[in-house]
């Protein structure tokens, strides 16, 4: 999934502003106050960057929707923790047969939908079957090799044609969401789930409000109300925080750390994330079909300088980030070395005359293109930056593969599949990688599956199939009176159930 | 007068028709596809085609245009492709923010510009007049975004008097809170537009000073200032009304920027989001409503002008 994180745009104007705010700070920040008792009636306002275009969890794509609806409103048999572990949700527990072909889940009793109707095993069977059989629903294909879904008492059994080491993980996402059978709710603007919150108001272009679900089967949420405020601009978000209008900022710019912390009401936290700043190479033809050119570009880029400029995140030299299974430090594959890059380019027959275009969605900040232009210039590559809006990007780059280089922040966890799919816009085609990935899926043992992914990831990196500019951090500014705010991978999932706020 | 009104009205309708065709055609030229946006990355061409068909985007363009215009006559601007809600309803909801913001901005602009503009003209050559003139010139050159940020820093972040962004979720049910949240954005637009208007009022006043009837009044024993205020200002007022009509367009453009900056859920912010999402029926409706508004204001200004100014009535 692609994710828009619009970083500060009007940097020039912001600079002037920052000078002023800096003057107002009066030096040291106030000592942080110890949080008082959590107030069960509190309303917590959380700034988010990207608003979903509608709320239809069945069809509409985009992690903006998963971020707020999955866990909070909709639930599946299983869920995942921010640390990416699979845990029970609507299923109390589950067993997997040794051959990896049968999954049996025991459904909790006493679960109700937000409209008051009780959740039945039949709802689960219907949801999963309909998801699998309706191609228009997101992630339908993730259940493709589930042959039967049946219920007996509270037990729900999934039978597979072949083992699938990613099934449980997939069930924690859209593919596993349990809806009411034949629900007539207007999914585009309303929601009816089983989660700890009820969706009470959506003011388009402004905010989405969730209220505590008093009939929730699990532990009641810490706050009575959570309001997601959509404020795309970082400067506006900072102002809102300083004026006390929001309690938490997500998707923030780590460069504004001092500004947000100056009055002592907020603390900036950098959590890990599976965001991968990916520089894709169209390697079907032209200069980038030559591995030496791709390798040269990788070695020409100063990855540490990028991390420094973003003031957050860490380097990542392969397709798998640290939070996902199969991670390995691959920094030895493409160390920063402009001299080596020049030699590679010379070998490939491009001396000082290579011109390439970078196609980049226009909601990203100019930081990355600026660094790329100057780094590549050092080794004799002229990079032209073509900033396009997202729909254009979808058509030109994603669908038609009409590009040289493209930058997108891929946020989805465990998305190695794209490197095993030659039709994906990465245009990377390697039979060995595809085979290793298939083996990893078919593995019945988790560590074996991870090991196979690790092998495949090294090949992808050694082939210079792309460059990974950075592994982003989840930058969150949290009010000192707020506890329980998740900080890991919040761009993709934001479980608000444990957030609580004190008035002290 | 009746004939003039009818002719002017026919022109208004023609303007709207031309605008509607232009809006429709230009939007079709934009690259990008909403079906793909809804289906998302990882979707198959078949899935996108199914969505396109469901939304009626596979039909010929003239047919789509006629459906749209046909609906317009019934007061129906169509439905959003993304949320399925009525465009008219959405516009009405967002107008609750944008219209008061516009009125407030215009009021502030007038309150600033008229007295100061006249004063600046009357004190021409003296320190106060020059100061005002230079100040207005400077303010008029200030980008709206920058002015907004400065106001936020002073009034929201430092002083904490006014909210930095957003609009109360309960809307106008708490009028004071709603008004407070519009004050900084309206000031931002009002000051910048007011500065531009001030320069106009100043030159209109200076022109009036040189007019024969003002000089005649002065010759009859009034002071220059008295003559100007009693006889010159009505003429200045007339031209100010015309410029105000033009100013409305500027205020709408200002609102698009300012709503973004202050996170106000108004028409401008909705428009920006809908263009990005290629929700064409909505963008069409929004643009037509805004264009229509500007055209209607122009129409009204022309009529008012004719009613007030006797000199125009004799003209054919």
Interface residues (C-beta under 8 A of the other chain):
Chain A: X1 X2 X10 X13 X14 X16 X17 X20 X21 X24 X51 X53 X54 X59 X60 X61 X62 X135 X136 X138 X186 X188 X189 X201 X203 X204 X205 X206 X207 X209 X227 X229 X230 X231 X232 X233 X235 X236 X239 X240 X242 X243 X244 X245 X389 X390 X391 X392 X394 X395 X396 X398 X399
Chain B: X31 X32 X33 X34 X36 X37 X38 X39 X40 X41 X42 X43 X44 X46 X47 X50 X51 X82 X83 X84 X85 X90 X94 X143 X145 X146 X149 X150 X152 X153 X156 X157 X158 X160 X163 X164 X165 X166 X167 X169 X260 X261 X262 X263 X265 X269 X270 X273 X276 X277 X278 X279
